[in-house]
Amino acid sequence: MNRNSITDPQPRRCILPFTAEPLQLAGLRRAVRAELAAWGMRTLVEEAQLITTELASNVIKHVGQGTAATLVLDADADQLRVELHDSSHKEPQSLTPASSEESGRGLQLLADLSAAWGATRTAFGKAVWCELPLTPDESRRRIQRATAVMETYGHTVGSPAARLSRRPVLEESATSLILDLLHWLTAHGLDPDDILDRAQTHFGAEPGA
């Protein structure tokens, strides 16, 4: 695996060409960990490694084992962008799987954890990318907990978890969840307005809110 890293203070870029083979994945994950550690971004290592594994595995499965590919890490003051470039123009598979599909769940999880994701055609094929915000640890934990709750809640109200990355479905599910919580608070003799005010106060006081 070749490695070309530009480590100026900001922005930072690391380019990792590799061959899409199962045995390459562990080395690719190690390279991502080492680079982010050098950049002082240890809190993003787990998510970045997961994204790397899923995107590289998708190339192996849907483009072809042995395909030449390149992983690019781009970081600035606000986010980390992970891109995987390959030579195929074929769109990534199962990024938004139907609820009955068995595959594609890993990439859907990445879509839930990322601030944004997508695919872009290039002169030589395509690039599939995900963006991870550089938010404080506590904020990241809250977002991940909320993601897990929304996935579970989506099933109970007829909105499969696989569809929750779509904004209209996400807004409807979040509204239904908050409405149910307001009914629950009232049933237990609590003041919904007071709870909402306290939650808003805490949210406004948190870094990065």
SVG drawing of the C-alpha trace seen along z (x, -y; Angstrom):
<svg xmlns="http://www.w3.org/2000/svg" viewBox="-52 -28 56 39">
<polyline fill="none" stroke="black" stroke-width="0.4" points="0.0,0.0 1.4,-3.3 1.0,-6.4 1.2,-10.0 0.3,-12.4 0.2,-16.2 0.3,-17.3 0.2,-21.1 -1.8,-22.4 -5.1,-23.0 -6.4,-21.6 -5.0,-18.1 -5.1,-15.5 -4.0,-11.8 -4.1,-9.8 -4.0,-6.0 -4.0,-4.0 -4.8,-0.3 -6.1,2.9 -9.6,3.9 -8.8,7.2 -10.1,8.5 -6.6,8.8 -6.0,5.1 -8.7,3.9 -6.9,4.4 -3.9,2.4 -6.2,-0.3 -7.9,-0.6 -4.5,-0.8 -3.4,-3.6 -6.6,-5.6 -6.1,-5.2 -2.4,-6.3 -3.3,-9.3 -6.2,-10.6 -4.1,-10.1 -1.3,-12.2 -4.0,-14.9 -5.3,-14.9 -8.6,-13.4 -8.7,-10.2 -12.4,-10.6 -13.2,-10.0 -11.1,-6.9 -13.9,-4.4 -16.4,-6.0 -13.7,-6.6 -12.5,-3.0 -16.1,-1.8 -16.7,-4.0 -13.5,-2.8 -14.4,0.9 -17.9,0.5 -16.8,-1.5 -13.9,0.7 -16.0,3.8 -18.6,2.4 -15.9,2.0 -14.8,5.6 -18.4,6.9 -19.9,4.7 -17.0,3.4 -14.7,6.4 -12.0,8.0 -8.5,6.7 -9.8,3.3 -7.4,0.4 -8.9,-2.1 -7.9,-5.1 -9.0,-6.3 -8.7,-10.0 -9.0,-11.7 -9.6,-15.4 -9.9,-17.4 -10.4,-21.0 -11.5,-22.9 -15.1,-21.6 -15.2,-18.1 -13.5,-15.0 -14.3,-13.9 -13.7,-10.3 -13.7,-9.5 -13.3,-6.2 -12.4,-6.5 -12.6,-3.6 -12.7,-3.1 -16.4,-2.2 -19.2,-4.6 -21.7,-2.2 -23.6,-3.8 -23.0,-2.4 -25.2,0.5 -27.9,0.6 -27.1,-2.8 -30.9,-3.0 -32.0,0.6 -35.6,1.6 -36.7,3.0 -36.8,6.5 -33.2,6.4 -30.5,8.3 -27.6,6.3 -26.8,2.6 -27.3,2.2 -23.7,1.2 -23.8,-1.6 -27.2,-2.7 -25.7,-3.0 -22.9,-5.1 -25.5,-7.4 -27.1,-7.7 -23.8,-8.5 -22.5,-10.9 -23.5,-14.5 -23.7,-14.0 -22.8,-11.3 -23.1,-10.8 -21.5,-9.7 -19.8,-11.9 -18.7,-10.9 -15.0,-11.6 -13.0,-11.5 -11.9,-8.0 -14.9,-6.5 -16.6,-7.7 -16.0,-8.8 -18.3,-7.8 -17.9,-10.1 -19.0,-10.6 -18.5,-13.6 -18.0,-13.4 -18.4,-16.6 -15.8,-17.4 -18.2,-17.8 -17.5,-17.3 -17.5,-13.8 -20.7,-14.2 -22.5,-15.7 -21.4,-12.7 -22.6,-10.3 -26.0,-12.0 -26.4,-11.9 -25.5,-8.2 -28.0,-7.4 -30.7,-9.4 -29.9,-7.5 -30.5,-4.2 -33.7,-5.4 -35.0,-6.7 -34.2,-3.4 -36.1,-1.4 -39.0,-3.9 -39.3,-4.0 -40.3,-0.4 -43.1,-0.9 -44.7,-3.7 -44.3,-2.1 -41.3,-3.9 -38.5,-1.3 -35.1,-2.3 -33.7,-2.0 -35.7,-5.0 -34.9,-7.3 -32.1,-9.0 -34.7,-10.6 -35.5,-14.1 -39.3,-14.0 -39.5,-10.6 -37.0,-11.7 -39.0,-14.8 -42.3,-12.9 -40.7,-10.2 -39.1,-12.8 -42.3,-14.8 -44.2,-11.6 -41.7,-10.6 -41.7,-14.0 -45.6,-14.0 -45.6,-10.6 -43.1,-11.9 -45.4,-14.8 -48.3,-12.5 -46.2,-10.3 -45.1,-13.3 -48.6,-14.5 -49.8,-11.0 -47.2,-11.0 -48.2,-14.3 -45.2,-16.3 -45.4,-19.6 -44.4,-19.1 -43.6,-22.9 -41.2,-22.8 -39.4,-19.7 -39.1,-21.2 -37.8,-24.5 -35.2,-22.7 -34.1,-20.5 -33.8,-23.6 -31.7,-25.4 -29.3,-22.5 -29.1,-22.2 -28.3,-25.9 -25.6,-25.7 -23.7,-22.7 -20.6,-23.4 -21.3,-23.3 -25.1,-23.6"/>
</svg>
